């Protein structure tokens, strides 16, 4: 009986130690440079309003320390956000990424954790502004899988002649 108690106690100590240390993937730091297919991203805003982007691509350029997030809305217009990021281990934090090419004051935050050199999980937070006034905030959980595309093609994929509807207007139309 004492031997059984000792074994159970030892197993509890080992189990508690493993639990407290977490399920870390070890000390591996993954290569994160490249293009990641995210697919469809649906931002959820106040009062359950949504804004959906499809064919979302996240591009990470480690040599320039830039990150690019782009997707196509329901009207076929390309939305893109670009800027720099902070990188610690397998985590990337990109804050206040401005919209590119459209002159909007909207911003995007990305918080990504790489679970392998080919995959990440994270969250995208979209800050919607009317001029300088914050009007809404939307968030979406995202998962990216490395893909083999040429980044310039993804960035230039916007259909020509498509007028972009402001995001706040799209959100209100989806009632």
Phi, psi and omega in degrees: 000316179298323180295320179295318178296320180295319180294315179297318179297317179297317179296322178295320180294314179297315180298316179296319179297315178295320180295317182290331180280347178083175180257060182289148180280012180096199182263008179294133171248125188273151171286128187242000182293131175143192181252137182233126177279121180257334180084226181266133178238125178245110177281135177249124183252185177305149180057031178057026172289147182232157173221124186246134171243137178246165181054042182286134177235136171248125179245130179241123177248099185290332180290323178267351184058042179246152176229144182226132180236124180217151178197167184249131180277182184292343178267002180086007180273143179274130174250134180220145178227139184213148177173194182265169182218162172256142185230121176227115182059239180258018182246140175237135173234121177239116183247146173057043176288120180282154172294145179251148172073346186245357175072013180276155179270001179299150181226160180228137171249138175236134174232109186238143173233123180277126179262349173198179179286354182241003188210143173224161171231152180177202181220145174243131181240123183253122179258116184259126182242147169248096189072244178255358183267125176291124182251336180193160176225131178235151181224154178211137170283139181227153175224132180240142178238130181304139179229163182245083176236166174268124186304321182299323178295320180295320181289330183263016187279001182294130177297141180283147176077009180268123176275133184272128176275133179304143185301320181298322178293320178297318180299316182289330179288339185275015178297000000 
